[in-house]
Amino acid sequence: MSGRRRIIDDEQYAHFVTFSADRRRWLLDYDRGKRIVLGGLNLVLERTAGRCVGFALMPDHVQAILWRPVVGRLRHFVHASERLSGLELGR
């Protein structure tokens, strides 16, 4: 699998997004990790008026379908979500 991210954000539609844990560690196998990741995602969605249509939590990654009202900013959204979760999981 390539380390490159492919972000297509030129129209206003729902996006399928995958967040992976650092080095594919099973951080989401525990309730604390799940709460941290979902809390960070929810916080960023609230701040940006976004919506989560659905999500699936796996032990080493999260898959979500997200809708955002602004085009061209998905990269910033993904970065903010990962940063918030990573800061909390690192404690």
C-alpha positions, -999 to +999 in steps of 0.1 A: +000+000+000+013+034-009+019+061+017+004+088-005-030+102+004-054+108-024-079+136-016-105+146-040-124+176-027-136+197-056-173+193-052-198+193-023-205+156-017-199+130+010-164+117+014-152+082+024-122+088+047-099+063+065-078+072+095-051+048+105-033+044+138+004+051+139+022+020+126-011+002+124-011-004+162-043-017+177-051+014+197-088+013+190-092-021+206-098-003+239-127+019+249-105+048+258-090+049+223-124+047+207-137+076+229-107+098+221-109+093+183-147+097+181-145+128+205-119+144+183-138+137+151-170+151+167-152+182+179-139+190+144-172+183+128-190+207+152-164+234+146-167+231+108-205+224+105-197+190+091-217+158+094-207+122+099-231+100+079-217+068+092-185+052+106-168+019+114-142+014+141-116-013+135-087-021+160-062-001+139-082+023+118-115+042+114-136+045+082-161+072+080-184+089+055-182+126+060-201+156+045-186+191+047-203+223+036-171+238+022-152+223-007-114+223-009-108+220+029-110+183+035-072+180+039-073+205+068-102+187+083-084+153+082-052+168+096-071+185+125-089+153+134-058+132+134-039+158+154-065+160+181-067+122+184-030+117+183-024+143+210-049+125+233-038+090+225-002+100+232-009+108+269 
